[in-house]
Amino acid sequence: MNQILALIRVFSYLSLLTVGGGMAAFPEMKYLTVSVHKWLTFTQLIHLYSMGQMAPGPNMMMIVAIGQWAAGPLGAVVTVIAFFGPTMLLAYAVTKAWKKAGKWPWRTSIEQGLAPVSIGLLLAGTFSMAKGAITGLETTTIAVVTLLILLRYKVNPALLVIGGAVVGLITYLPK
């Protein structure tokens, strides 16, 4: 029961940090799930996040595995409710209020101020993940080539995922 309450506290809190997407909460998720509660290692968290990126649906469904590891099937269910519940309720309330404030002169200013915050949170999450995922010349090369391809060409990201998996298989295959 102790882990269940901790999962509720942690993922309800993380839910409110996902301004701009799940990556925005990644640094705090890493801190709480890896350093504080030790539910998994940083490498495991990176792998879960990566798998969430490849799976259909919201990439943050990877939190189900964290709940499962921490407290079994009940932990998985509680984690999903704790993570998506507060954001759902907040989004509903903000949407109703935002519609009422349609002609409010500060509305545009608030929107323009929130966009850079979202970008900053996303970048912080990206750098946090990169510290654990980019571990040498091979992984640096994969990351840089992927970035350059995406910046230069319109490519289906699934092809890059498959390409990265093939390169990883060739590079890291036990000899």
N, C-alpha and C positions, 0 to 999 in steps of 0.2 A: 504493500500500500504506500510505503514511503516513496518508491520510485514513481508511482502513479501521480502522486501530488507534485513531485518534482517535474515530471513531464508536463503536467498542466501548467505549472508556473512558467517553465522555460518556453514552451511553445506558444502560450498565450502572449507572452511578452514579445517573442520573435515575430509573431503574426503582425504586430503593430509596427515593426521595423521594415516591412517589405515594400516601402515606398519605392516604386520603380521596378519592382520585381523581386524574386526570391534571392537573387545575387546580392541585393542590398543588405540582407540580413546575414549573409555568409560569415563575415568576420566575427560577429557576436555569436552566431551558431557554433562556429569553431571553438570559440572561447568557452562557451557554456557546455557543449556536448563533449568536447575533448579534454579541456584543461580542468574545468570545475567538476563535472559529474563523471568524467572518464567512461562514458557509455561506449565510445569507440576511439580509434586512433585518428590522427589527422589524415593519414593515407586512406583509411577506410572511408572517411567523410568525403574526401575528394573523389574516390571511386563511386560512392553512392550518388554524389552530385552529377558526375559524368554519366552514369547510367540513367539518372533522371532526365538528363538532357536528351538522351536517345529514345527514351520511352514515349509513347503517345500520351497526350494529356499534359497537365501542369508539371513542370520539372520538379516542383517542390513535393511531389508525391513521394520522393525519396525519404521523407521524414517518417514514413510508415516503417521503414526498416530500422530506423533509430529507435522508435517506440517499441518495436518487436524485440530488438536486442536488449533494451533496458528493462522491459517488463512483460514480455510475451505478447500474446494476441490482444489482451486487454490494453496493454501499453500502445500497441499499434493503433487501435481504435481511438483511444483517448488523445493520442498525439494529433491525429487528423482533425478531430473536433476542436481541440485546443488551438491548433494552428489556423484553421480556416474559419472558425466561428467568430472570433473577435473582429477580424478583417471584414467578414461578410456584414456583420451588424454595423460596423463603422461606415463601410461603403454605402450601405442603405441609408443611414442617418445623414451622411454628408451629401448624398445625392438629393435627398428631399430638401435639405437646407440650401444647397447650391442652386436648385431650381427657383426657390423663393428669392434668392439674392441675385437674380438675373440681371437687374439693372443697377446693382450696387457698384459705385465707382471704383472700389478697391478690388473687385473680383479679378480683373485682368492683372493687377499688380501681384496678387497672391499667386495666380497661375504662373506668372513669369518668374516669381521667386522660387516656386517649388520645382520647376524643371531642372535648374542647375543642382539643387539638392539631390534629386533623383540620380542625376549623372554622377555626382560625387560619391553617393552611396554605392552605385554600381561599380565604379572604378575601385573603390576601397575593397569591395568583395572580390573583384578580379585580381587585384594585387595580392590580397590575402591568399587566394587559391593558388596563384602562380608561385608563391613562396614554397608551397609544398609539392606542386606538380612539376615545376621546371627544376630538374635536379642535375642537369649536366648538358653537354653539348648536343646530344641526340634530342632530348626533350625541348631544348631551346630552339633547335633547328625546326622541329615539327611545329612549334608554336609560331615562330616567325614566318615560316612558309605559309601556314594556314592563314595568318593575319594578312599577309601580302596578297594571297590569292583572293581573299574576300574583299579586300580594298580595291583590287584591280578588276576583277571579273564577277559577273553574276553567275555564281555557281550554287548548285543545290548543296546545302551544308551536309546532307546525308552522305554525299560523295566524299566530302572531306573527312567525315567520321570513319567511313569505311577505309579510306586511304590511310588515315592515322592508325587504324587498327592493323592494317597490313604492314605498315612501316614498323609499328611496335612489335608485331609478330616476328618479322625478319630480324629486327635489331636486338630484341630481348629474348629470343628463343633460346632455351638452355642448349648448350653445345655438348 
